[in-house]
Amino acid sequence: MFAIKHLHTDRNEKMFADFNKAIKEVHYAKLPDTAHEMKNPVEGRFFNKQTPLDTMFCSELVAYTYMNLGLLTKTHPSNSYFPIDFSDKLSVSLLKRAWLGNEMILKMENL
């Protein structure tokens, strides 16, 4: 099961340019293997340490992208975010009056 949330924000040419730049920077990143699956977020959340961008979990990719769009503070590294931070249970605070819509559940058998 997966969930998505729509991003509501004003968009402009700079945002699209920043988005394209961020995607190019992490395009070759892979999902972390089992050894790094929890290491990366723990390094970020508890030690405020950015891990290399060669492996990224889904929430880290979202955080990294939002940071590069100026929609999420860079106070904490991108790897300090867990999926629950972007869920309806916690819903991280965004900048520039941006907000995330309600969670929509996607079930693999329906895709």
Phi and psi restraints in degrees (range 20) as a CNS / XPLOR table:
assign (resid 1 and name C) (resid 2 and name N)
       (resid 2 and name CA) (resid 2 and name C) 1.0 -129.3 20.0 2
assign (resid 2 and name N) (resid 2 and name CA)
       (resid 2 and name C) (resid 3 and name N) 1.0 160.7 20.0 2
assign (resid 2 and name C) (resid 3 and name N)
       (resid 3 and name CA) (resid 3 and name C) 1.0 -132.4 20.0 2
assign (resid 3 and name N) (resid 3 and name CA)
       (resid 3 and name C) (resid 4 and name N) 1.0 148.7 20.0 2
assign (resid 3 and name C) (resid 4 and name N)
       (resid 4 and name CA) (resid 4 and name C) 1.0 -128.3 20.0 2
assign (resid 4 and name N) (resid 4 and name CA)
       (resid 4 and name C) (resid 5 and name N) 1.0 155.4 20.0 2
assign (resid 4 and name C) (resid 5 and name N)
       (resid 5 and name CA) (resid 5 and name C) 1.0 -137.1 20.0 2
assign (resid 5 and name N) (resid 5 and name CA)
       (resid 5 and name C) (resid 6 and name N) 1.0 131.8 20.0 2
assign (resid 5 and name C) (resid 6 and name N)
       (resid 6 and name CA) (resid 6 and name C) 1.0 -76.9 20.0 2
assign (resid 6 and name N) (resid 6 and name CA)
       (resid 6 and name C) (resid 7 and name N) 1.0 138.2 20.0 2
assign (resid 6 and name C) (resid 7 and name N)
       (resid 7 and name CA) (resid 7 and name C) 1.0 -88.6 20.0 2
assign (resid 7 and name N) (resid 7 and name CA)
       (resid 7 and name C) (resid 8 and name N) 1.0 124.0 20.0 2
assign (resid 7 and name C) (resid 8 and name N)
       (resid 8 and name CA) (resid 8 and name C) 1.0 -108.4 20.0 2
assign (resid 8 and name N) (resid 8 and name CA)
       (resid 8 and name C) (resid 9 and name N) 1.0 116.0 20.0 2
assign (resid 8 and name C) (resid 9 and name N)
       (resid 9 and name CA) (resid 9 and name C) 1.0 -164.8 20.0 2
assign (resid 9 and name N) (resid 9 and name CA)
       (resid 9 and name C) (resid 10 and name N) 1.0 161.1 20.0 2
assign (resid 9 and name C) (resid 10 and name N)
       (resid 10 and name CA) (resid 10 and name C) 1.0 -73.5 20.0 2
assign (resid 10 and name N) (resid 10 and name CA)
       (resid 10 and name C) (resid 11 and name N) 1.0 135.4 20.0 2
assign (resid 10 and name C) (resid 11 and name N)
       (resid 11 and name CA) (resid 11 and name C) 1.0 -115.1 20.0 2
assign (resid 11 and name N) (resid 11 and name CA)
       (resid 11 and name C) (resid 12 and name N) 1.0 145.5 20.0 2
assign (resid 11 and name C) (resid 12 and name N)
       (resid 12 and name CA) (resid 12 and name C) 1.0 -145.8 20.0 2
assign (resid 12 and name N) (resid 12 and name CA)
       (resid 12 and name C) (resid 13 and name N) 1.0 177.2 20.0 2
assign (resid 12 and name C) (resid 13 and name N)
       (resid 13 and name CA) (resid 13 and name C) 1.0 -60.9 20.0 2
assign (resid 13 and name N) (resid 13 and name CA)
       (resid 13 and name C) (resid 14 and name N) 1.0 -37.9 20.0 2
assign (resid 13 and name C) (resid 14 and name N)
       (resid 14 and name CA) (resid 14 and name C) 1.0 -62.8 20.0 2
assign (resid 14 and name N) (resid 14 and name CA)
       (resid 14 and name C) (resid 15 and name N) 1.0 -41.2 20.0 2
assign (resid 14 and name C) (resid 15 and name N)
       (resid 15 and name CA) (resid 15 and name C) 1.0 -61.7 20.0 2
assign (resid 15 and name N) (resid 15 and name CA)
       (resid 15 and name C) (resid 16 and name N) 1.0 -43.2 20.0 2
assign (resid 15 and name C) (resid 16 and name N)
       (resid 16 and name CA) (resid 16 and name C) 1.0 -65.9 20.0 2
assign (resid 16 and name N) (resid 16 and name CA)
       (resid 16 and name C) (resid 17 and name N) 1.0 -37.8 20.0 2
assign (resid 16 and name C) (resid 17 and name N)
       (resid 17 and name CA) (resid 17 and name C) 1.0 -65.4 20.0 2
assign (resid 17 and name N) (resid 17 and name CA)
       (resid 17 and name C) (resid 18 and name N) 1.0 -43.8 20.0 2
assign (resid 17 and name C) (resid 18 and name N)
       (resid 18 and name CA) (resid 18 and name C) 1.0 -63.5 20.0 2
assign (resid 18 and name N) (resid 18 and name CA)
       (resid 18 and name C) (resid 19 and name N) 1.0 -37.9 20.0 2
assign (resid 18 and name C) (resid 19 and name N)
       (resid 19 and name CA) (resid 19 and name C) 1.0 -63.3 20.0 2
assign (resid 19 and name N) (resid 19 and name CA)
       (resid 19 and name C) (resid 20 and name N) 1.0 -48.4 20.0 2
assign (resid 19 and name C) (resid 20 and name N)
       (resid 20 and name CA) (resid 20 and name C) 1.0 -61.4 20.0 2
assign (resid 20 and name N) (resid 20 and name CA)
       (resid 20 and name C) (resid 21 and name N) 1.0 -39.2 20.0 2
assign (resid 20 and name C) (resid 21 and name N)
       (resid 21 and name CA) (resid 21 and name C) 1.0 -63.9 20.0 2
assign (resid 21 and name N) (resid 21 and name CA)
       (resid 21 and name C) (resid 22 and name N) 1.0 -45.4 20.0 2
assign (resid 21 and name C) (resid 22 and name N)
       (resid 22 and name CA) (resid 22 and name C) 1.0 -62.6 20.0 2
assign (resid 22 and name N) (resid 22 and name CA)
       (resid 22 and name C) (resid 23 and name N) 1.0 -42.0 20.0 2
assign (resid 22 and name C) (resid 23 and name N)
       (resid 23 and name CA) (resid 23 and name C) 1.0 -63.8 20.0 2
assign (resid 23 and name N) (resid 23 and name CA)
       (resid 23 and name C) (resid 24 and name N) 1.0 -41.2 20.0 2
assign (resid 23 and name C) (resid 24 and name N)
       (resid 24 and name CA) (resid 24 and name C) 1.0 -63.4 20.0 2
assign (resid 24 and name N) (resid 24 and name CA)
       (resid 24 and name C) (resid 25 and name N) 1.0 -34.6 20.0 2
assign (resid 24 and name C) (resid 25 and name N)
       (resid 25 and name CA) (resid 25 and name C) 1.0 -68.1 20.0 2
assign (resid 25 and name N) (resid 25 and name CA)
       (resid 25 and name C) (resid 26 and name N) 1.0 -30.2 20.0 2
assign (resid 25 and name C) (resid 26 and name N)
       (resid 26 and name CA) (resid 26 and name C) 1.0 -118.8 20.0 2
assign (resid 26 and name N) (resid 26 and name CA)
       (resid 26 and name C) (resid 27 and name N) 1.0 12.1 20.0 2
assign (resid 26 and name C) (resid 27 and name N)
       (resid 27 and name CA) (resid 27 and name C) 1.0 -54.9 20.0 2
assign (resid 27 and name N) (resid 27 and name CA)
       (resid 27 and name C) (resid 28 and name N) 1.0 -36.2 20.0 2
assign (resid 27 and name C) (resid 28 and name N)
       (resid 28 and name CA) (resid 28 and name C) 1.0 -92.8 20.0 2
assign (resid 28 and name N) (resid 28 and name CA)
       (resid 28 and name C) (resid 29 and name N) 1.0 5.1 20.0 2
assign (resid 28 and name C) (resid 29 and name N)
       (resid 29 and name CA) (resid 29 and name C) 1.0 -66.0 20.0 2
assign (resid 29 and name N) (resid 29 and name CA)
       (resid 29 and name C) (resid 30 and name N) 1.0 147.7 20.0 2
assign (resid 29 and name C) (resid 30 and name N)
       (resid 30 and name CA) (resid 30 and name C) 1.0 -115.6 20.0 2
assign (resid 30 and name N) (resid 30 and name CA)
       (resid 30 and name C) (resid 31 and name N) 1.0 161.9 20.0 2
assign (resid 30 and name C) (resid 31 and name N)
       (resid 31 and name CA) (resid 31 and name C) 1.0 -64.5 20.0 2
assign (resid 31 and name N) (resid 31 and name CA)
       (resid 31 and name C) (resid 32 and name N) 1.0 142.2 20.0 2
assign (resid 31 and name C) (resid 32 and name N)
       (resid 32 and name CA) (resid 32 and name C) 1.0 -66.5 20.0 2
assign (resid 32 and name N) (resid 32 and name CA)
       (resid 32 and name C) (resid 33 and name N) 1.0 147.4 20.0 2
assign (resid 32 and name C) (resid 33 and name N)
       (resid 33 and name CA) (resid 33 and name C) 1.0 -76.8 20.0 2
assign (resid 33 and name N) (resid 33 and name CA)
       (resid 33 and name C) (resid 34 and name N) 1.0 176.8 20.0 2
assign (resid 33 and name C) (resid 34 and name N)
       (resid 34 and name CA) (resid 34 and name C) 1.0 -56.4 20.0 2
assign (resid 34 and name N) (resid 34 and name CA)
       (resid 34 and name C) (resid 35 and name N) 1.0 -38.0 20.0 2
assign (resid 34 and name C) (resid 35 and name N)
       (resid 35 and name CA) (resid 35 and name C) 1.0 -65.0 20.0 2
assign (resid 35 and name N) (resid 35 and name CA)
       (resid 35 and name C) (resid 36 and name N) 1.0 -31.7 20.0 2
assign (resid 35 and name C) (resid 36 and name N)
       (resid 36 and name CA) (resid 36 and name C) 1.0 -102.6 20.0 2
assign (resid 36 and name N) (resid 36 and name CA)
       (resid 36 and name C) (resid 37 and name N) 1.0 -6.7 20.0 2
assign (resid 36 and name C) (resid 37 and name N)
       (resid 37 and name CA) (resid 37 and name C) 1.0 -55.7 20.0 2
assign (resid 37 and name N) (resid 37 and name CA)
       (resid 37 and name C) (resid 38 and name N) 1.0 -41.6 20.0 2
assign (resid 37 and name C) (resid 38 and name N)
       (resid 38 and name CA) (resid 38 and name C) 1.0 -103.2 20.0 2
assign (resid 38 and name N) (resid 38 and name CA)
       (resid 38 and name C) (resid 39 and name N) 1.0 -20.1 20.0 2
assign (resid 38 and name C) (resid 39 and name N)
       (resid 39 and name CA) (resid 39 and name C) 1.0 -62.4 20.0 2
assign (resid 39 and name N) (resid 39 and name CA)
       (resid 39 and name C) (resid 40 and name N) 1.0 -46.5 20.0 2
assign (resid 39 and name C) (resid 40 and name N)
       (resid 40 and name CA) (resid 40 and name C) 1.0 -59.6 20.0 2
assign (resid 40 and name N) (resid 40 and name CA)
       (resid 40 and name C) (resid 41 and name N) 1.0 -53.0 20.0 2
assign (resid 40 and name C) (resid 41 and name N)
       (resid 41 and name CA) (resid 41 and name C) 1.0 -65.0 20.0 2
assign (resid 41 and name N) (resid 41 and name CA)
       (resid 41 and name C) (resid 42 and name N) 1.0 -33.8 20.0 2
assign (resid 41 and name C) (resid 42 and name N)
       (resid 42 and name CA) (resid 42 and name C) 1.0 -66.8 20.0 2
assign (resid 42 and name N) (resid 42 and name CA)
       (resid 42 and name C) (resid 43 and name N) 1.0 -43.6 20.0 2
assign (resid 42 and name C) (resid 43 and name N)
       (resid 43 and name CA) (resid 43 and name C) 1.0 -56.7 20.0 2
assign (resid 43 and name N) (resid 43 and name CA)
       (resid 43 and name C) (resid 44 and name N) 1.0 -41.9 20.0 2
assign (resid 43 and name C) (resid 44 and name N)
       (resid 44 and name CA) (resid 44 and name C) 1.0 -74.6 20.0 2
assign (resid 44 and name N) (resid 44 and name CA)
       (resid 44 and name C) (resid 45 and name N) 1.0 -47.4 20.0 2
assign (resid 44 and name C) (resid 45 and name N)
       (resid 45 and name CA) (resid 45 and name C) 1.0 -73.3 20.0 2
assign (resid 45 and name N) (resid 45 and name CA)
       (resid 45 and name C) (resid 46 and name N) 1.0 -40.4 20.0 2
assign (resid 45 and name C) (resid 46 and name N)
       (resid 46 and name CA) (resid 46 and name C) 1.0 -99.4 20.0 2
assign (resid 46 and name N) (resid 46 and name CA)
       (resid 46 and name C) (resid 47 and name N) 1.0 -24.5 20.0 2
assign (resid 46 and name C) (resid 47 and name N)
       (resid 47 and name CA) (resid 47 and name C) 1.0 -117.6 20.0 2
assign (resid 47 and name N) (resid 47 and name CA)
       (resid 47 and name C) (resid 48 and name N) 1.0 1.2 20.0 2
assign (resid 47 and name C) (resid 48 and name N)
       (resid 48 and name CA) (resid 48 and name C) 1.0 52.3 20.0 2
assign (resid 48 and name N) (resid 48 and name CA)
       (resid 48 and name C) (resid 49 and name N) 1.0 39.3 20.0 2
assign (resid 48 and name C) (resid 49 and name N)
       (resid 49 and name CA) (resid 49 and name C) 1.0 -112.9 20.0 2
assign (resid 49 and name N) (resid 49 and name CA)
       (resid 49 and name C) (resid 50 and name N) 1.0 122.6 20.0 2
assign (resid 49 and name C) (resid 50 and name N)
       (resid 50 and name CA) (resid 50 and name C) 1.0 -74.6 20.0 2
assign (resid 50 and name N) (resid 50 and name CA)
       (resid 50 and name C) (resid 51 and name N) 1.0 128.4 20.0 2
assign (resid 50 and name C) (resid 51 and name N)
       (resid 51 and name CA) (resid 51 and name C) 1.0 -91.2 20.0 2
assign (resid 51 and name N) (resid 51 and name CA)
       (resid 51 and name C) (resid 52 and name N) 1.0 163.0 20.0 2
assign (resid 51 and name C) (resid 52 and name N)
       (resid 52 and name CA) (resid 52 and name C) 1.0 -56.6 20.0 2
assign (resid 52 and name N) (resid 52 and name CA)
       (resid 52 and name C) (resid 53 and name N) 1.0 150.9 20.0 2
assign (resid 52 and name C) (resid 53 and name N)
       (resid 53 and name CA) (resid 53 and name C) 1.0 -88.6 20.0 2
assign (resid 53 and name N) (resid 53 and name CA)
       (resid 53 and name C) (resid 54 and name N) 1.0 14.4 20.0 2
assign (resid 53 and name C) (resid 54 and name N)
       (resid 54 and name CA) (resid 54 and name C) 1.0 -78.6 20.0 2
assign (resid 54 and name N) (resid 54 and name CA)
       (resid 54 and name C) (resid 55 and name N) 1.0 -18.9 20.0 2
assign (resid 54 and name C) (resid 55 and name N)
       (resid 55 and name CA) (resid 55 and name C) 1.0 -129.0 20.0 2
assign (resid 55 and name N) (resid 55 and name CA)
       (resid 55 and name C) (resid 56 and name N) 1.0 137.6 20.0 2
assign (resid 55 and name C) (resid 56 and name N)
       (resid 56 and name CA) (resid 56 and name C) 1.0 -144.6 20.0 2
assign (resid 56 and name N) (resid 56 and name CA)
       (resid 56 and name C) (resid 57 and name N) 1.0 133.5 20.0 2
assign (resid 56 and name C) (resid 57 and name N)
       (resid 57 and name CA) (resid 57 and name C) 1.0 -83.0 20.0 2
assign (resid 57 and name N) (resid 57 and name CA)
       (resid 57 and name C) (resid 58 and name N) 1.0 161.4 20.0 2
assign (resid 57 and name C) (resid 58 and name N)
       (resid 58 and name CA) (resid 58 and name C) 1.0 -55.3 20.0 2
assign (resid 58 and name N) (resid 58 and name CA)
       (resid 58 and name C) (resid 59 and name N) 1.0 -44.8 20.0 2
assign (resid 58 and name C) (resid 59 and name N)
       (resid 59 and name CA) (resid 59 and name C) 1.0 -69.0 20.0 2
assign (resid 59 and name N) (resid 59 and name CA)
       (resid 59 and name C) (resid 60 and name N) 1.0 -30.6 20.0 2
assign (resid 59 and name C) (resid 60 and name N)
       (resid 60 and name CA) (resid 60 and name C) 1.0 -68.0 20.0 2
assign (resid 60 and name N) (resid 60 and name CA)
       (resid 60 and name C) (resid 61 and name N) 1.0 -39.5 20.0 2
assign (resid 60 and name C) (resid 61 and name N)
       (resid 61 and name CA) (resid 61 and name C) 1.0 -64.1 20.0 2
assign (resid 61 and name N) (resid 61 and name CA)
       (resid 61 and name C) (resid 62 and name N) 1.0 -42.5 20.0 2
assign (resid 61 and name C) (resid 62 and name N)
       (resid 62 and name CA) (resid 62 and name C) 1.0 -62.3 20.0 2
assign (resid 62 and name N) (resid 62 and name CA)
       (resid 62 and name C) (resid 63 and name N) 1.0 -48.3 20.0 2
assign (resid 62 and name C) (resid 63 and name N)
       (resid 63 and name CA) (resid 63 and name C) 1.0 -61.3 20.0 2
assign (resid 63 and name N) (resid 63 and name CA)
       (resid 63 and name C) (resid 64 and name N) 1.0 -45.2 20.0 2
assign (resid 63 and name C) (resid 64 and name N)
       (resid 64 and name CA) (resid 64 and name C) 1.0 -59.4 20.0 2
assign (resid 64 and name N) (resid 64 and name CA)
       (resid 64 and name C) (resid 65 and name N) 1.0 -45.3 20.0 2
assign (resid 64 and name C) (resid 65 and name N)
       (resid 65 and name CA) (resid 65 and name C) 1.0 -64.6 20.0 2
assign (resid 65 and name N) (resid 65 and name CA)
       (resid 65 and name C) (resid 66 and name N) 1.0 -48.2 20.0 2
assign (resid 65 and name C) (resid 66 and name N)
       (resid 66 and name CA) (resid 66 and name C) 1.0 -62.1 20.0 2
assign (resid 66 and name N) (resid 66 and name CA)
       (resid 66 and name C) (resid 67 and name N) 1.0 -37.2 20.0 2
assign (resid 66 and name C) (resid 67 and name N)
       (resid 67 and name CA) (resid 67 and name C) 1.0 -62.0 20.0 2
assign (resid 67 and name N) (resid 67 and name CA)
       (resid 67 and name C) (resid 68 and name N) 1.0 -43.5 20.0 2
assign (resid 67 and name C) (resid 68 and name N)
       (resid 68 and name CA) (resid 68 and name C) 1.0 -71.9 20.0 2
assign (resid 68 and name N) (resid 68 and name CA)
       (resid 68 and name C) (resid 69 and name N) 1.0 -18.5 20.0 2
assign (resid 68 and name C) (resid 69 and name N)
       (resid 69 and name CA) (resid 69 and name C) 1.0 -90.7 20.0 2
assign (resid 69 and name N) (resid 69 and name CA)
       (resid 69 and name C) (resid 70 and name N) 1.0 -3.3 20.0 2
assign (resid 69 and name C) (resid 70 and name N)
       (resid 70 and name CA) (resid 70 and name C) 1.0 77.3 20.0 2
assign (resid 70 and name N) (resid 70 and name CA)
       (resid 70 and name C) (resid 71 and name N) 1.0 18.5 20.0 2
assign (resid 70 and name C) (resid 71 and name N)
       (resid 71 and name CA) (resid 71 and name C) 1.0 -99.2 20.0 2
assign (resid 71 and name N) (resid 71 and name CA)
       (resid 71 and name C) (resid 72 and name N) 1.0 -9.0 20.0 2
assign (resid 71 and name C) (resid 72 and name N)
       (resid 72 and name CA) (resid 72 and name C) 1.0 -138.3 20.0 2
assign (resid 72 and name N) (resid 72 and name CA)
       (resid 72 and name C) (resid 73 and name N) 1.0 134.5 20.0 2
assign (resid 72 and name C) (resid 73 and name N)
       (resid 73 and name CA) (resid 73 and name C) 1.0 -59.3 20.0 2
assign (resid 73 and name N) (resid 73 and name CA)
       (resid 73 and name C) (resid 74 and name N) 1.0 150.7 20.0 2
assign (resid 73 and name C) (resid 74 and name N)
       (resid 74 and name CA) (resid 74 and name C) 1.0 -98.5 20.0 2
assign (resid 74 and name N) (resid 74 and name CA)
       (resid 74 and name C) (resid 75 and name N) 1.0 19.5 20.0 2
assign (resid 74 and name C) (resid 75 and name N)
       (resid 75 and name CA) (resid 75 and name C) 1.0 -58.9 20.0 2
assign (resid 75 and name N) (resid 75 and name CA)
       (resid 75 and name C) (resid 76 and name N) 1.0 -38.9 20.0 2
assign (resid 75 and name C) (resid 76 and name N)
       (resid 76 and name CA) (resid 76 and name C) 1.0 -116.3 20.0 2
assign (resid 76 and name N) (resid 76 and name CA)
       (resid 76 and name C) (resid 77 and name N) 1.0 148.9 20.0 2
assign (resid 76 and name C) (resid 77 and name N)
       (resid 77 and name CA) (resid 77 and name C) 1.0 -68.1 20.0 2
assign (resid 77 and name N) (resid 77 and name CA)
       (resid 77 and name C) (resid 78 and name N) 1.0 158.3 20.0 2
assign (resid 77 and name C) (resid 78 and name N)
       (resid 78 and name CA) (resid 78 and name C) 1.0 -60.0 20.0 2
assign (resid 78 and name N) (resid 78 and name CA)
       (resid 78 and name C) (resid 79 and name N) 1.0 -29.2 20.0 2
assign (resid 78 and name C) (resid 79 and name N)
       (resid 79 and name CA) (resid 79 and name C) 1.0 -80.9 20.0 2
assign (resid 79 and name N) (resid 79 and name CA)
       (resid 79 and name C) (resid 80 and name N) 1.0 6.6 20.0 2
assign (resid 79 and name C) (resid 80 and name N)
       (resid 80 and name CA) (resid 80 and name C) 1.0 -90.2 20.0 2
assign (resid 80 and name N) (resid 80 and name CA)
       (resid 80 and name C) (resid 81 and name N) 1.0 0.3 20.0 2
assign (resid 80 and name C) (resid 81 and name N)
       (resid 81 and name CA) (resid 81 and name C) 1.0 -101.5 20.0 2
assign (resid 81 and name N) (resid 81 and name CA)
       (resid 81 and name C) (resid 82 and name N) 1.0 138.6 20.0 2
assign (resid 81 and name C) (resid 82 and name N)
       (resid 82 and name CA) (resid 82 and name C) 1.0 -107.2 20.0 2
assign (resid 82 and name N) (resid 82 and name CA)
       (resid 82 and name C) (resid 83 and name N) 1.0 160.3 20.0 2
assign (resid 82 and name C) (resid 83 and name N)
       (resid 83 and name CA) (resid 83 and name C) 1.0 -53.2 20.0 2
assign (resid 83 and name N) (resid 83 and name CA)
       (resid 83 and name C) (resid 84 and name N) 1.0 -36.8 20.0 2
assign (resid 83 and name C) (resid 84 and name N)
       (resid 84 and name CA) (resid 84 and name C) 1.0 -61.9 20.0 2
assign (resid 84 and name N) (resid 84 and name CA)
       (resid 84 and name C) (resid 85 and name N) 1.0 -24.8 20.0 2
assign (resid 84 and name C) (resid 85 and name N)
       (resid 85 and name CA) (resid 85 and name C) 1.0 -64.0 20.0 2
assign (resid 85 and name N) (resid 85 and name CA)
       (resid 85 and name C) (resid 86 and name N) 1.0 -24.5 20.0 2
assign (resid 85 and name C) (resid 86 and name N)
       (resid 86 and name CA) (resid 86 and name C) 1.0 -105.4 20.0 2
assign (resid 86 and name N) (resid 86 and name CA)
       (resid 86 and name C) (resid 87 and name N) 1.0 6.9 20.0 2
assign (resid 86 and name C) (resid 87 and name N)
       (resid 87 and name CA) (resid 87 and name C) 1.0 -89.5 20.0 2
assign (resid 87 and name N) (resid 87 and name CA)
       (resid 87 and name C) (resid 88 and name N) 1.0 173.8 20.0 2
assign (resid 87 and name C) (resid 88 and name N)
       (resid 88 and name CA) (resid 88 and name C) 1.0 -66.5 20.0 2
assign (resid 88 and name N) (resid 88 and name CA)
       (resid 88 and name C) (resid 89 and name N) 1.0 -19.0 20.0 2
assign (resid 88 and name C) (resid 89 and name N)
       (resid 89 and name CA) (resid 89 and name C) 1.0 -71.9 20.0 2
assign (resid 89 and name N) (resid 89 and name CA)
       (resid 89 and name C) (resid 90 and name N) 1.0 -34.8 20.0 2
assign (resid 89 and name C) (resid 90 and name N)
       (resid 90 and name CA) (resid 90 and name C) 1.0 -122.0 20.0 2
assign (resid 90 and name N) (resid 90 and name CA)
       (resid 90 and name C) (resid 91 and name N) 1.0 -46.9 20.0 2
assign (resid 90 and name C) (resid 91 and name N)
       (resid 91 and name CA) (resid 91 and name C) 1.0 49.9 20.0 2
assign (resid 91 and name N) (resid 91 and name CA)
       (resid 91 and name C) (resid 92 and name N) 1.0 89.6 20.0 2
assign (resid 91 and name C) (resid 92 and name N)
       (resid 92 and name CA) (resid 92 and name C) 1.0 -54.7 20.0 2
assign (resid 92 and name N) (resid 92 and name CA)
       (resid 92 and name C) (resid 93 and name N) 1.0 146.9 20.0 2
assign (resid 92 and name C) (resid 93 and name N)
       (resid 93 and name CA) (resid 93 and name C) 1.0 -80.1 20.0 2
assign (resid 93 and name N) (resid 93 and name CA)
       (resid 93 and name C) (resid 94 and name N) 1.0 129.3 20.0 2
assign (resid 93 and name C) (resid 94 and name N)
       (resid 94 and name CA) (resid 94 and name C) 1.0 -104.4 20.0 2
assign (resid 94 and name N) (resid 94 and name CA)
       (resid 94 and name C) (resid 95 and name N) 1.0 161.9 20.0 2
assign (resid 94 and name C) (resid 95 and name N)
       (resid 95 and name CA) (resid 95 and name C) 1.0 -98.0 20.0 2
assign (resid 95 and name N) (resid 95 and name CA)
       (resid 95 and name C) (resid 96 and name N) 1.0 174.6 20.0 2
assign (resid 95 and name C) (resid 96 and name N)
       (resid 96 and name CA) (resid 96 and name C) 1.0 56.7 20.0 2
assign (resid 96 and name N) (resid 96 and name CA)
       (resid 96 and name C) (resid 97 and name N) 1.0 35.8 20.0 2
assign (resid 96 and name C) (resid 97 and name N)
       (resid 97 and name CA) (resid 97 and name C) 1.0 60.7 20.0 2
assign (resid 97 and name N) (resid 97 and name CA)
       (resid 97 and name C) (resid 98 and name N) 1.0 19.6 20.0 2
assign (resid 97 and name C) (resid 98 and name N)
       (resid 98 and name CA) (resid 98 and name C) 1.0 -79.6 20.0 2
assign (resid 98 and name N) (resid 98 and name CA)
       (resid 98 and name C) (resid 99 and name N) 1.0 151.7 20.0 2
assign (resid 98 and name C) (resid 99 and name N)
       (resid 99 and name CA) (resid 99 and name C) 1.0 -151.9 20.0 2
assign (resid 99 and name N) (resid 99 and name CA)
       (resid 99 and name C) (resid 100 and name N) 1.0 157.8 20.0 2
assign (resid 99 and name C) (resid 100 and name N)
       (resid 100 and name CA) (resid 100 and name C) 1.0 -101.4 20.0 2
assign (resid 100 and name N) (resid 100 and name CA)
       (resid 100 and name C) (resid 101 and name N) 1.0 136.3 20.0 2
assign (resid 100 and name C) (resid 101 and name N)
       (resid 101 and name CA) (resid 101 and name C) 1.0 -70.8 20.0 2
assign (resid 101 and name N) (resid 101 and name CA)
       (resid 101 and name C) (resid 102 and name N) 1.0 -178.8 20.0 2
assign (resid 101 and name C) (resid 102 and name N)
       (resid 102 and name CA) (resid 102 and name C) 1.0 -66.5 20.0 2
assign (resid 102 and name N) (resid 102 and name CA)
       (resid 102 and name C) (resid 103 and name N) 1.0 149.4 20.0 2
assign (resid 102 and name C) (resid 103 and name N)
       (resid 103 and name CA) (resid 103 and name C) 1.0 -65.6 20.0 2
assign (resid 103 and name N) (resid 103 and name CA)
       (resid 103 and name C) (resid 104 and name N) 1.0 134.4 20.0 2
assign (resid 103 and name C) (resid 104 and name N)
       (resid 104 and name CA) (resid 104 and name C) 1.0 -119.8 20.0 2
assign (resid 104 and name N) (resid 104 and name CA)
       (resid 104 and name C) (resid 105 and name N) 1.0 122.0 20.0 2
assign (resid 104 and name C) (resid 105 and name N)
       (resid 105 and name CA) (resid 105 and name C) 1.0 -82.8 20.0 2
assign (resid 105 and name N) (resid 105 and name CA)
       (resid 105 and name C) (resid 106 and name N) 1.0 131.8 20.0 2
assign (resid 105 and name C) (resid 106 and name N)
       (resid 106 and name CA) (resid 106 and name C) 1.0 -113.8 20.0 2
assign (resid 106 and name N) (resid 106 and name CA)
       (resid 106 and name C) (resid 107 and name N) 1.0 126.6 20.0 2
assign (resid 106 and name C) (resid 107 and name N)
       (resid 107 and name CA) (resid 107 and name C) 1.0 -103.3 20.0 2
assign (resid 107 and name N) (resid 107 and name CA)
       (resid 107 and name C) (resid 108 and name N) 1.0 132.8 20.0 2
assign (resid 107 and name C) (resid 108 and name N)
       (resid 108 and name CA) (resid 108 and name C) 1.0 -56.5 20.0 2
assign (resid 108 and name N) (resid 108 and name CA)
       (resid 108 and name C) (resid 109 and name N) 1.0 -36.7 20.0 2
assign (resid 108 and name C) (resid 109 and name N)
       (resid 109 and name CA) (resid 109 and name C) 1.0 -68.2 20.0 2
assign (resid 109 and name N) (resid 109 and name CA)
       (resid 109 and name C) (resid 110 and name N) 1.0 -16.9 20.0 2
assign (resid 109 and name C) (resid 110 and name N)
       (resid 110 and name CA) (resid 110 and name C) 1.0 -92.7 20.0 2
assign (resid 110 and name N) (resid 110 and name CA)
       (resid 110 and name C) (resid 111 and name N) 1.0 -6.3 20.0 2
